[in-house]
């Protein structure tokens, strides 16, 4: 009755409004009042205290929100996004959180999401405590980690996802994980979980079980967890072992990554195990027999083989003969004739070469190989091609202080000693007579097949003037003219003719004692001398000074006393080749 009177009164007061729309609004208001009256009549307590959870019913669904009746004088509006993937329908009962009531029009501000969060929190803290294991799906990436839904959003830090810090945590989105609760912050309604903690506990148990059962020479299955230049770390199930690069294959490996990959599963052998330090050395190649077993029976010296050059060093090249067996061809065993400064002048990695086994050391796992031995040794033919007395024409390849090396043919050199360059001239250094790359003629004096040496001579191409000419032309007492070519502390060498010198000893320079020959003469002076000695065996001519024809010193003529036994001092300066030259 009172409701009808109120309706008529409102219509009368708003006679200018749209009667149909107004009638609809009045009906909704009256229905709400009726429900409220019924709740009061049945003794239900309606508490509209803000910041509490209240029950409601969906009375209308709009494109982006739903109207919820909480039995208050006005309905509240809740965004559809707060329902998640399942949209609401009219008539659905729902719990919402009453944030506040507008003081202007009395509209309640409602949140379903916050009510769900509070109810979820209440369920979680009554079900779980710190240390419990929970399961949930990773739903969202936030700063520092992920949110895991266990009926309530739980924070899973990035550092707690795996034992080793996870790379891209996006890969965990949508995955169900198991973790242990490590912190519950009730005032802030915050829970932190750790999958890593759970993994470490599981790993520790597996580790203790593994340590109790592990023995050397066992074959265990593991997973490659890390790769370094020196090897790989393999997880045996609770503990890592080191698989060193030298224990991966009997063959040569440049880098472990050439053979293994992260997360690869493989069977390895336990080589060494120290329980106290928990260090484990693993091996792969030890699962198969060593190719070095019975190596001496397979590779006897003299065996000819083919192999692939795998490594070139400055001292030689390593040749792969079979998987796990390499031999060294030393640079000295590469060519009979070529002077090889570096092996890459002849071979490069990947080349297939013929080799001869020279020696095998199974204990040191070494095979010595030769390349030149696959060809005929030209030195075996040198004696036949160049017998003593053969005149050859060659190029000066190198000069030393004791002689010159003459290239007879490719790789075959002969030594022309300074003593075999001239019959008459005292050659101090071969550069006095020869130049590098100069072509000359020489005669073969000897061939040493074993030592691979050929001795050559230049002076032997002519007759020895000391045998027939010099003793007859340079008689004792003869007066001669000559020019000073060299001044030494024991005397002066005087050129008598081309490549023939005589010695003017310091005692023959003056009647008085002379401490330094340069007090009397200098190089280039023209002297008048007398022959006082001719020694055919030692090939020496002794002189005494008669007169200085071109000199500014103005010294008096010397004494002409004959001195047959005077030491000319040349024994102190003569050079000869080393014993092995």
JODASUL-V510762 format. One line per field, one symbol per residue. ss: DSSP state (H for helix, E for strand, - for the rest). phi: phi as a letter, one per 30 degrees, with the letter a starting at -180 (. if undefined). burial: I if it has 9 or more other ideal C-beta (glycine too) atoms within 8 Angstrom, else O. A space follows every 10 residues. Layout:
ss->???
phi->???
burial->???
//
This chain:
ss->-HHHHHHHHH HHH-----HH HHHHHHHHHH HHHHHHHHHH H--------- -EEEEEEEEE E---EEEEE- -----EEEEH HHH------- --EEEEEEEE E------EEE EHHHHHHHHH HHHHHHH--- --EEEEEEEE EE--EEEEE- --EEEEEHHH --------HH HH---EEEEE EEEEE----E EEEEHHHHHH HHHHHHHHHH HHH-----EE EEEEEEEE-- EEEEE----E EEEEHHH--- -----HHH-- ----EEEEEE EEEE----EE EEE-HHH--- ----HHHH-- ---EEEEEEE EEE--EEEEE EE--EEEEEE HHH------- --HHH----- -EEEEEEEEE E----EEEEE -HHH----HH HHHHH----- EEEEEEEEEE --EEEEEEE- -EEEEEEHHH ---------H HH------EE EEEEEEEE-- --EEEEE-HH H---HHHH-H HHH-----EE EEEEEEE--- EEEEEEE--E EEEEEHHH-- ------HHH- -----EEEEE EEEEE----E EEEEEEEE-- ---------- ---------H HH-------- -
phi->.ddddddddd dddbdddddd ddddddeddd dddddddddd ddidccccde ibcbcabdca ccebabcccc icdbdccbdd dddidcddbd jddacbcdda bdddciddcc bddddddddd edddddcbbe jdcbcacdca cbdjlbcccc jadcdceedc dbdceddcdd dcdicdbcbc dcabcdechb bcbbdeeddd dddddddddd ddcdbdidcb cbbdcabbdc lbccddjjac cccdedcdad ddbdaeddcb beidcacbcd dbbcdddhcb ccbcdddbdd dddhddddbd ejdcbcacdc bccdclbccd cadjbbcccd edccbdcddd dbeddcbbej dcbcbcdcab bdddhbbcbb cdddcddddd cddddbdejd ccbbcdcacb dclbccddae icccccdedc cbdcddcdbd ddbbbdidcb cacdcabcdd dhbbccbcdd dcdddddbcd ddccddjdcb cacdcacbdc lbcbdcaeib bcccdedcda dcdcdbeddc bbejdcccbb dcabcdddhb ccbbdcacdb acdiddeddc ddbdcdddid ddbdcbddec d
burial->OOIOOOIOOI IOOOOOOOOO OIOOOIOOII OIIIIIOOII OOOOOIOIOO OOIIOIIIOO IOOOIIIIII IIOOIIIIOI OIIOOOOIOO OOOIIIIIIO IIOOOIIIII IIOIIIIIII IOIIIOOOOO OOOIOIIIIO OOOOIIIIII OIIIIIIIOI IOOOOIOOIO OIIOOOIOII IIOIIOOOOO IIIIIIIIII IOIIIIIIII IOOIOOOOOI OIOIIOIOOO IIIIIIIIII IIIIIOIIII OIIOOIOOOI OOOOOIOIII IOIOOOOOOI IIIIIOOOOO IIOOIOOOII OOOOIOIIII OIOOOIIIII IOOIIIIIII IOIIIIOIOI OOIOOIIOOO OOIOIIIIOI OOOOOOIIII IIOIOOOIIO OIOOOIOOOO IIOIOIIOII OIIIIIIIOO IIIIIIIIOI IIIIIOIOOI OOIIOOOOOI OIIIIOIIIO OOIIIIIIIO IOOOIIOOOI IOOIOOOOOI OIIIOOIIOI IIIIIIOOOI IIIIIIOIII OOOIOOIOOI IOOOIOIIII IIIIIOOOOI IIIIIIOIIO IOOOOOOIOO OOIOOIOIII OOOOOOIOOO I
//
